[in-house]
């Protein structure tokens, strides 16, 4: 967390501007012409969501590091002609790496990190290109940026985690292969073309008339593209084990993902990969699905180092990247609720169950009608809790916002009220990040004024990203404590 925004001279050719997300960037004017900057609209990741409102510049909901881009698509230079690097960190006391470490033990870990897109009328998500995922954005066509501090570590951990997730998905499909030329001194048979000069040298002159030296074509998966993936896998495995360890037994942990990928690539040679080798990679045609994984592998190879002693580290050079704090905090809350006793949809048992991350509901029954095009589609709440016995719902939306800021709450009000209607919930609410970063808090339920005969209530929670993930919440009104699972169960209507 950056305590204030400001400038830092990193080299003779660069200025670094650091700031928190969703914060004023007034000091950017000190070295940059604000009219030359390209601003984002509608949550786009352009310049990590930097926006201009009533003449003032604000950061967006993305954190990361990037080169400041102008309206012409080129790098914006400072008044003294230097390149401008922007570093954005969370404004709340949360850690991207700590939240990612929690996610890796969640049973939906792969779906969180996998590149996905949502189509308007489809209920499921498809794994697609790296650039289309919801959580991370890598500017992999840009030159890496050298940074001195822990942001290089954070970037390398994120890159390695995303690469592993994508590699496991790739290893579930047929590996790329091609016909390659092989030479072999064969006994008692010929295959392909006899190489007479080598046959004379290795066989005839040595009196081995029973052998023939041949060259032939053979289909093989031991090719450059797979060798690059294996080299990146080795680096990623050593690096992640160094920082996270491999004790987790969850089926979606890094350890088991690494084991799965190693088995799939066991017949591929473990070779040293150079920049010249990477330039020769081809991922076209029926193997186009290799391209995003190879791009992630390139980032791993660029950012992570292996010493002569076999220990891993990070180079300090990072590929410019952005992390959506909206999505990361939402995913963290899902994993946290399962940690404190809410059942996953994949688990058997009675009590509260959390529905899948991709679960959506249609707004209209006859959504295929022409007159339904405007309002038709799907609704996807962040947190849907269902009682396995009564099938009653509790719905929460997760907002990476300061709950004291009411300036943009209208859309959130309408969203919560719509969930109450669509899921017939007696209790709906919003979950915010805790402002102090240490404790969890809940507010007394507040009845929603409605002409409906059944009562409905608004509920509000603050969840902290704290070590050990405490399972208790404290009442803001009277400071009493209760287990979070008991608090959630208390929101179920009496039958």
C-alpha positions in Angstrom: 0.0 0.0 0.0 1.4 3.4 -1.0 0.8 6.0 1.7 0.9 8.9 -0.7 1.5 9.6 -4.4 4.6 11.1 -5.7 7.6 10.9 -8.1 10.8 8.8 -7.9 13.8 9.0 -10.1 14.7 5.4 -11.1 17.3 6.2 -13.8 18.4 9.0 -16.1 15.9 7.9 -18.6 12.8 7.2 -16.4 10.6 8.7 -13.9 8.4 6.5 -11.7 5.0 7.9 -10.4 3.5 5.8 -7.6 -0.1 6.1 -6.3 -2.9 4.0 -4.8 -5.9 2.7 -6.8 -9.0 5.0 -7.0 -7.0 8.0 -5.8 -6.3 11.5 -7.0 -3.2 11.8 -9.3 -2.9 15.6 -9.1 0.9 15.5 -8.8 1.1 13.8 -12.3 0.9 17.3 -13.7 4.3 18.2 -12.2 6.1 16.3 -15.0 3.5 15.3 -17.5 1.1 17.2 -19.8 -2.3 15.9 -18.7 -3.8 16.6 -22.1 -1.4 14.2 -23.7 -2.5 11.2 -21.6 -5.0 8.6 -22.9 -7.9 8.1 -20.4 -10.0 5.1 -19.8 -13.8 4.9 -20.0 -16.3 2.3 -18.7 -13.6 0.4 -16.6 -11.3 -0.2 -19.5 -7.7 -1.2 -18.6 -6.2 1.6 -20.8 -3.4 3.0 -18.7 -4.7 0.8 -15.8 -8.0 2.6 -15.8 -6.7 6.2 -15.3 -9.7 8.5 -15.8 -10.3 12.3 -15.9 -13.3 13.7 -14.0 -14.1 17.4 -14.0 -10.5 18.2 -14.9 -8.9 16.0 -12.2 -7.1 12.8 -12.8 -7.8 9.6 -10.8 -6.4 6.1 -10.8 -8.8 3.2 -11.5 -9.6 -0.2 -9.9 -6.5 -1.8 -11.4 -3.1 -2.2 -9.7 0.2 -3.0 -11.4 2.9 -1.3 -13.4 2.9 0.2 -16.9 4.3 2.8 -19.3 2.1 5.8 -19.5 0.5 5.9 -23.0 -0.8 9.0 -24.8 -3.7 9.6 -27.2 -1.5 8.6 -30.1 -0.7 5.2 -28.5 2.9 6.1 -27.9 4.7 6.5 -24.6 4.1 9.8 -22.8 7.4 11.6 -22.0 8.0 13.9 -19.1 8.7 17.6 -19.7 12.5 16.7 -19.5 12.1 14.0 -22.1 12.1 10.9 -19.9 9.9 7.8 -20.0 7.1 7.8 -17.4 6.4 4.6 -15.5 3.2 4.4 -13.4 3.0 2.0 -10.4 -0.4 1.6 -8.7 -1.0 -0.3 -5.4 -4.1 -1.2 -3.4 -5.5 1.7 -1.3 -6.7 -0.8 1.3 -4.3 -2.7 3.6 -4.5 -5.8 1.4 -1.8 -7.8 -0.4 -2.2 -9.2 -4.0 0.2 -12.0 -3.3 -1.5 -12.9 0.0 -4.9 -13.1 -1.6 -3.5 -15.2 -4.5 -1.9 -17.5 -1.9 -5.4 -18.0 -0.4 -7.0 -18.6 -3.8 -4.6 -21.4 -4.7 -6.2 -23.7 -2.1 -9.7 -23.0 -3.3 -11.5 -25.7 -5.3 -12.4 -23.1 -8.0 -8.8 -21.9 -8.3 -8.3 -22.9 -11.9 -11.6 -21.2 -13.0 -10.6 -18.0 -11.2 -7.2 -17.7 -13.1 -8.1 -19.3 -16.4 -8.6 -16.8 -19.3 -12.3 -16.6 -19.8 -15.0 -14.6 -21.6 -18.7 -14.3 -20.9 -21.1 -14.3 -23.8 -24.4 -12.5 -23.2 -26.7 -15.5 -23.7 -24.4 -18.3 -22.5 -24.4 -19.6 -19.0 -21.0 -21.2 -19.1 -17.6 -19.7 -19.7 -15.0 -20.8 -22.2 -11.3 -20.7 -21.7 -9.8 -18.6 -24.4 -6.9 -16.2 -24.9 -4.7 -14.8 -22.2 -5.8 -11.3 -23.0 -9.4 -12.1 -22.3 -9.2 -13.3 -18.7 -11.0 -11.4 -16.0 -8.3 -11.1 -13.4 -5.0 -10.2 -15.0 -3.9 -8.3 -18.1 -0.3 -8.6 -19.3 1.1 -6.2 -21.9 3.3 -8.9 -23.3 4.2 -7.1 -26.5 5.9 -4.3 -24.5 9.5 -4.4 -23.3 9.9 -5.4 -19.7 10.3 -2.7 -17.1 13.1 -2.8 -14.5 12.0 -2.2 -10.9 13.9 -2.3 -7.7 11.4 -3.3 -5.0 9.0 -6.1 -4.2 6.7 -5.3 -7.1 9.0 -7.5 -9.2 8.4 -10.3 -6.8 4.6 -9.8 -7.0 4.7 -9.7 -10.7 6.8 -12.9 -10.9 4.4 -14.8 -8.6 1.4 -13.7 -10.6 3.0 -14.6 -13.9 4.1 -18.1 -12.7 0.6 -18.8 -11.2 -1.2 -17.8 -14.4 1.3 -19.8 -16.5 0.7 -23.0 -14.4 -3.0 -22.7 -14.7 -2.9 -22.3 -18.5 -0.3 -25.0 -18.9 -2.5 -27.5 -17.0 -5.4 -26.7 -19.3 -3.1 -27.2 -22.4 -1.8 -30.5 -21.1 -5.4 -31.9 -21.0 -5.4 -31.6 -24.8 -3.1 -33.2 -27.5 0.4 -31.8 -27.3 1.8 -30.2 -30.4 4.0 -32.5 -32.5 5.6 -32.6 -36.0 7.6 -34.8 -38.3 11.3 -34.4 -37.5 14.4 -35.9 -39.1 16.1 -38.7 -37.2 19.4 -40.5 -37.9 20.0 -44.0 -36.5 22.5 -46.8 -37.1 20.0 -49.6 -37.5 20.7 -53.4 -37.1 19.3 -55.8 -39.7 16.9 -53.4 -41.4 16.7 -50.1 -43.3 14.3 -47.2 -42.6 13.9 -44.1 -44.8 17.0 -43.1 -46.7 20.5 -44.8 -46.3 23.3 -42.3 -45.7 26.0 -44.0 -47.7 28.9 -41.8 -46.6 28.1 -42.2 -42.9 27.3 -45.9 -43.4 30.8 -46.4 -44.9 32.4 -44.5 -42.0 30.5 -46.2 -39.2 29.8 -49.6 -40.6 31.7 -50.7 -43.7 35.2 -49.7 -42.6 34.5 -51.4 -39.3 33.3 -54.6 -40.8 29.7 -54.2 -39.6 27.8 -55.3 -42.7 24.8 -56.1 -40.5 24.1 -52.5 -39.9 22.8 -49.6 -42.1 23.0 -45.9 -41.2 19.7 -44.3 -42.1 17.8 -41.1 -42.0 14.0 -41.1 -41.6 11.1 -38.9 -40.6 9.3 -39.6 -37.4 6.4 -37.8 -35.6 7.6 -36.4 -32.3 6.3 -34.2 -29.5 9.8 -33.5 -28.4 9.9 -30.2 -30.2 11.0 -26.6 -29.4 7.5 -25.4 -28.4 7.1 -28.1 -25.8 10.7 -27.7 -24.6 10.0 -24.0 -24.0 7.0 -25.0 -21.9 9.0 -27.5 -19.9 11.8 -25.0 -19.3 9.2 -22.4 -18.0 7.6 -25.1 -15.9 10.9 -25.9 -14.2 11.5 -22.2 -13.3 7.9 -21.6 -12.2 7.9 -24.7 -10.0 11.1 -23.8 -8.2 10.1 -20.2 -7.8 6.6 -20.9 -6.4 7.8 -23.6 -4.0 10.4 -21.2 -2.7 7.7 -18.6 -1.8 4.7 -20.8 -1.0 6.1 -24.2 -0.2 4.5 -27.4 -1.4 2.6 -28.6 1.7 -0.9 -28.0 0.4 -2.8 -31.1 -0.4 -5.7 -29.5 -2.2 -6.2 -30.9 -5.7 -5.9 -27.5 -7.2 -2.7 -26.4 -5.3 0.4 -25.5 -7.2 2.0 -28.7 -6.2 -0.6 -30.9 -7.9 -0.7 -28.7 -10.9 3.0 -28.9 -11.3 2.9 -32.7 -10.9 0.2 -33.0 -13.6 2.2 -30.9 -16.1 5.5 -32.7 -15.4 3.8 -36.0 -16.2 2.3 -34.7 -19.4 5.7 -33.3 -20.5 7.9 -36.2 -19.2 8.9 -37.3 -22.7 10.0 -33.8 -23.7 13.7 -33.0 -23.4 14.8 -30.7 -20.6 17.0 -28.2 -22.5 18.3 -24.7 -22.0 16.2 -22.1 -23.9 17.7 -19.0 -25.5 16.2 -15.8 -26.9 17.0 -17.1 -30.4 15.1 -20.3 -29.7 12.0 -18.4 -28.6 12.0 -16.4 -31.8 11.6 -19.6 -33.8 8.4 -20.7 -32.2 5.4 -21.2 -34.4 1.8 -21.4 -33.0 -0.6 -21.3 -35.9 -3.2 -23.5 -37.5 -4.8 -26.3 -35.4 -2.3 -25.5 -32.6 -3.2 -21.8 -32.2 -4.3 -22.7 -28.6 -0.6 -22.9 -27.8 -0.1 -19.2 -28.4 -1.4 -17.7 -25.1 0.5 -20.4 -23.1 3.7 -19.8 -24.9 3.3 -16.1 -24.3 2.9 -16.8 -20.6 6.0 -19.1 -20.7 8.0 -16.3 -22.3 7.2 -14.0 -19.4 8.2 -16.7 -16.9 11.5 -17.2 -18.6 12.1 -13.4 -18.7 11.2 -12.7 -15.1 12.5 -15.7 -13.2 16.2 -16.6 -12.8 17.9 -19.9 -11.9 21.3 -19.8 -10.2 24.1 -22.3 -10.6 23.0 -23.7 -7.2 19.5 -24.4 -8.6 17.9 -21.7 -6.5 15.3 -19.4 -8.1 14.9 -15.6 -7.9 13.5 -12.8 -10.0 15.4 -10.6 -12.5 13.8 -7.3 -11.6 12.5 -7.0 -15.1 8.7 -7.3 -15.2 6.3 -7.4 -18.1 3.9 -4.5 -17.6 0.7 -5.9 -16.0 -2.6 -5.0 -14.4 -4.6 -6.8 -11.8 -8.3 -6.2 -11.4 -8.8 -5.5 -7.7 -12.6 -5.9 -8.1 -12.3 -9.5 -9.3 -9.4 -10.4 -7.0 -11.3 -9.3 -3.9 -14.4 -11.1 -5.0 -12.5 -14.3 -5.5 -10.8 -13.9 -2.2 -14.2 -13.5 -0.4 -15.5 -16.7 -2.0 -12.4 -18.7 -0.9 -12.7 -17.1 2.6 -16.3 -18.1 3.1 -15.4 -21.7 2.3 -12.6 -21.5 4.8 -14.9 -20.5 7.6 -17.4 -23.3 7.1 -19.6 -22.6 4.0 -19.8 -25.6 1.8 -18.6 -25.5 -1.8 -21.1 -26.6 -4.5 -18.8 -29.6 -5.1 -19.2 -30.8 -1.5 -21.8 -33.0 0.0 -23.4 -32.1 3.3 -26.2 -30.0 4.8 -26.1 -26.3 5.6 -25.2 -23.3 3.6 -23.7 -24.0 0.1 -21.9 -21.5 -2.1 -23.1 -21.7 -5.7 -20.5 -21.9 -8.5 -18.5 -18.8 -9.6 -20.0 -19.0 -13.1 -23.6 -19.4 -11.8 -26.0 -17.1 -13.6 -29.8 -16.7 -13.8 -31.8 -15.6 -16.8 -33.8 -12.4 -16.4 -36.7 -13.4 -18.6 -38.2 -16.8 -19.2 -38.7 -16.2 -22.9 -35.3 -14.5 -23.5 -35.2 -15.6 -27.1 -38.0 -13.4 -28.2 -37.2 -10.4 -30.3 -38.9 -8.0 -27.9 -36.7 -9.3 -25.1 -33.4 -8.3 -26.6 -33.1 -5.0 -24.6 -33.5 -6.4 -21.1 -32.9 -10.1 -21.8 -29.7 -11.7 -20.6 -28.2 -13.1 -17.5 -27.7 -11.9 -13.9 -24.6 -13.1 -12.1 -24.4 -12.2 -8.3 -21.0 -12.5 -6.7 -22.0 -14.6 -3.7 -25.1 -16.8 -3.8 -25.6 -18.9 -0.6 -28.3 -21.6 -0.6 -29.6 -23.6 2.3 -29.4 -27.2 1.2 -32.5 -28.1 3.3 -34.9 -25.3 2.5 -33.3 -24.1 -0.8 -33.6 -20.5 0.5 -31.1 -18.0 -0.8 -28.9 -15.3 0.7 -27.2 -13.1 -1.9 -24.3 -10.7 -1.4 -22.5 -8.5 -3.9 -18.8 -7.9 -3.3 -17.6 -4.3 -3.7 -13.9 -3.3 -3.7 -15.0 0.2 -2.5 -14.9 2.4 0.6 -18.3 2.0 2.2 -18.1 5.6 3.5 -18.1 6.9 -0.1 -21.8 7.3 -1.2 -21.0 9.1 -4.5 -21.5 6.1 -6.7 -23.9 4.0 -4.7 -27.0 4.3 -6.9 -26.1 1.4 -9.2 -25.2 -0.7 -6.2 -28.6 -0.1 -4.6 -30.4 -1.1 -7.8 -28.2 -4.2 -8.1 -29.0 -5.4 -4.6 -32.7 -4.8 -5.0 -32.7 -6.7 -8.2 -31.1 -9.7 -6.5 -33.7 -9.6 -3.8 -36.4 -9.9 -6.4 -34.9 -12.5 -8.7 -33.8 -14.9 -5.9 -36.7 -14.1 -3.5 -34.2 -13.4 -0.7 -35.3 -12.2 2.7 -31.7 -11.1 3.2 -29.3 -9.4 0.7 -26.3 -7.3 1.2 -22.8 -6.0 0.2 -19.4 -7.2 1.4 -16.6 -4.5 1.5 -12.9 -4.7 2.3 -12.2 -3.9 5.9 -10.7 -0.4 6.2 -8.4 -1.3 9.1 -7.2 -4.5 7.5 -7.3 -6.5 10.7 -10.9 -7.5 11.8 -14.2 -8.5 10.3 -17.3 -6.5 11.1 -21.0 -6.8 10.5 -23.8 -4.2 10.7 -27.3 -4.7 12.1 -29.8 -5.7 9.4 -31.9 -2.9 8.0 -35.4 -3.5 6.6 -36.0 -2.5 3.0 -39.0 -0.3 2.5 -41.2 -2.2 0.0 -44.8 -2.7 -0.9 -44.3 -6.5 -0.9 -46.0 -8.4 1.9 -42.8 -10.4 2.8 -40.1 -8.4 4.6 -36.6 -8.0 3.1 -33.4 -6.8 4.8 -30.2 -5.2 3.8 -27.0 -6.5 5.4 -23.4 -5.2 5.3 -20.1 -6.8 6.0 -16.4 -5.8 6.2 -13.9 -8.6 5.4 -10.2 -8.2 6.2 -7.4 -9.8 4.3 -5.6 -10.8 7.5 -3.1 -13.5 8.4 -4.7 -16.7 9.6 -8.1 -15.6 8.2 -10.0 -15.2 11.5 -13.4 -16.9 11.4 -15.2 -14.4 13.7 -17.0 -11.1 13.0 -17.6 -8.2 15.4 -20.8 -6.2 15.6 -20.2 -2.5 14.8 -23.1 -1.6 17.1 -22.3 -3.4 20.3 -18.8 -5.0 19.7 -20.1 -8.6 20.3 -18.4 -11.4 18.4 -19.8 -14.4 16.5 -18.5 -17.0 14.1 -19.1 -15.8 10.6 -20.7 -19.1 9.7 -23.2 -18.7 12.5 -23.9 -15.1 11.4 -24.7 -16.2 7.9 -26.9 -19.1 9.1 -28.8 -16.5 11.2 -29.8 -14.7 7.9 -31.9 -17.6 6.8 -35.6 -17.0 7.1 -37.5 -19.0 9.8 -39.6 -21.7 8.2 
